[in-house]
Amino acid sequence: MIRAVLTSSRADSPRVRELLNELARPLPAVYKINRGRSGFYHVVSRAVELGAAYTVVVYSRRGNPSLVRFLDNRTGTWLPYALKLTGVKLLSDMGHVHVRQRKADKAIVVDRTGSFIGDVLTEVFGFPLLNAVPRGYRGVVIAVHDARGRDWRYEVSMYLDGFDKIYGPQLRVADMIYMYPRKALPDAASGGRRLTGEHV
């Protein structure tokens, strides 16, 4: 069963496409749809056909991932929050080109930052939100860390079976922002409702 679909805005880039690949490969119940020249309604229609509750859209600026938004396919509306990115480190950027990602049976979110990022990831992807990795756990760990970078506040990283093995990209999150006001897009693909949000 598919919980969430990943896709990009129409103006994507090789880095955005590789980011989507590195996120979709190991995460259970997550599926990637290549945007190509398809309209956003087509992408959402496909996500609904797959039974996905959410569509996750990665936007880019100057070729780099810059914003992540979340569409609730069941209501046809955008969630009011988004992740503003200042940068991304792919596996190749970190020297982990040898890592062979495989679809995991389970995943958890570990967040002790006091932010709402963990709550958002849990709502969208359906993974349990914990304060620590359980002893003997085997699966993907999505960890939200406080960062001391110059222009970002948090880092979201992916590990396997704990915190020793890097298993996916690292997202540098400037902040979680609230998207108001929301513009309406006509003729939603989700049950005849209206999609709301910026042009994608």
N, C-alpha and C positions, 0 to 999 in steps of 0.2 A: 504494500500500500504506500502511495506517495503522499507525503505530508506537505512538502514545499517544493516549488519549482524555482530554479535560478535562471535568470536571463539578464540581458544588458539593455541599456538604452540603445537607440538606433545608432548613435555616434559612439561605437565601441572601438576597441583597439586590441592589438595582440596581447597586451598585458592584462586587459580586462578579461579576454577570453581564457587566458591561462589561469587567472585567478578563479574564474568560474569552474574550470576543470579541476583545480586542486581542492576546491571546496566540495564539489559534487562527487568526486570519485570515492572518498572514504566515508562520507556521512550517510547513515542509514535513512531511508525514506526521503531522500533528496534526489532530484532529477534536474538535469540541465537542458534547457531548450535553446538551441542556437537562434539568435535573433535574425541575422542576415538582413534581408530586405522586408521581412514580414512586419506587418503592422502590429501595434500592441494588442489590439483586439484579438488578432489571430493567436498570439502567444497566450493570452488569458483564456481563450476558448480551449486551446490545447491543454492548458493546466487544469481547467475544469473537467475536461474529458478524462484526464488521468486521475481525477479525484483529489487533487491537491487543494488544501485549505488556503494556502498562501502562495503568492508570487513575489519573489525577491528580485528587485531590479538594482543593478549596479550601474551607476552613471560614471562618466569619465570626463576629465578636463585635461586637455593637452596630452591625451593618450594615457593618463594615469587614473586609476579608480579614485573617485572623489566623494561619492555619496551612495548610501545604500538605503533604499526605501522598501516598504512592505505593503503589499496589497492583499486585503482579505477577500479571497475569491467568493466566499459565501455571501458577503454583503455587497460586493462590488465597490468597496471604498478603501482608500488608503488609510493605513494606521497613521495617527497624528504625529509620530516621531520617526526620526531617521538618524542614521549614523553618518556623521561628517568625517571623512577620512583626510589625513594629510599625507599618507603614503602607505605602501604595501611592500612587503618583502615576500617574494615567491621562493619556492624551494631552491630554484637555481641561483637566486640572489644570495642565499645563505650557504651555498656550497653543498646542498643536499640533493644533487641531481641523481644520486644513486637510489634515493628512496622510491620504492615501488608501492604506490598507494593501491589498496584494495578496499572494497566496500566492507565496512565493519558491521557487526551484528548489533552493536549498541553504541551510544554516545552519551556523555554527560556534560553539563556546563558547571564549571567551578569559578565562582566570583565572590571575592571577599573585599571588593573595592568600595562597597556602599553605593555604587552607581545603579542605574536601572538597566544596564546593558545585558546583564545576565537574565533579567526578567523578560526582556524583549526576545532574546534568543530562545528562551524556553517557550514563550508563547508561540513563536513562529514555527520552530522546528520540533517542539514537543519533547525535547530532551530534559531529563530531571536537572534541577538546579541544586547544587550542593556547595558546602563550604570547604570540602576537602575530598580527595580521591579515596574511595573505600579501599581497604586492604585487600589485595588480591584481585583488584579490578582489571578486567581485560576488555579494552575497547578504546574508542576515541575520547579524548579529553579536550574540550574547548575551554581554555583558561583565559579569564579576564584579569589583567594585571594593572596596577597603577604604574604609570610611566613618568619618567623625569625628563622627557624630551623637551626640546625648546618650543615646539609648536604642536604637541599632542599630549593628551591627558591619560589615555589608556592604551593598552595593547591587548589585542585578542589573538591568541596563538592556538595552534592545534598540535596535540601530542598523541602518542599511542601508549596505552598501558601505564600511565603515570606522567611524570614530567621529564623523563630522561631522553625520550626519542621524539624528535621533531617529526611531525607527520603531515604538515600542511603549511599554508601561508601565515604570515603575521600581518595583522591589520593595525595600523596606527590611527587611533580614533581621537580626533580633536575634541569631540563632545557628541552627546546625543541631543539633537535639536528637535524642536516642535514646529511642524509645518502648517502654519496658518498665515493667510487664509488659503483654502483649497479651491482650485479652479475645477469646474465641472467639464468632463469630457462626455460627449453624447454617445448613446447607443452602446451600453456596456455589453461585453461578451458573457457576463455572468448573470444568467437568469433574467435578461431583459432590464436589469437595473442600470443606473448611471454610474460610470466610473468617475471618481473625483481625484484631482491631482494635477501636476504639471505635465507638459507634453513629454511623452516618452517615445 
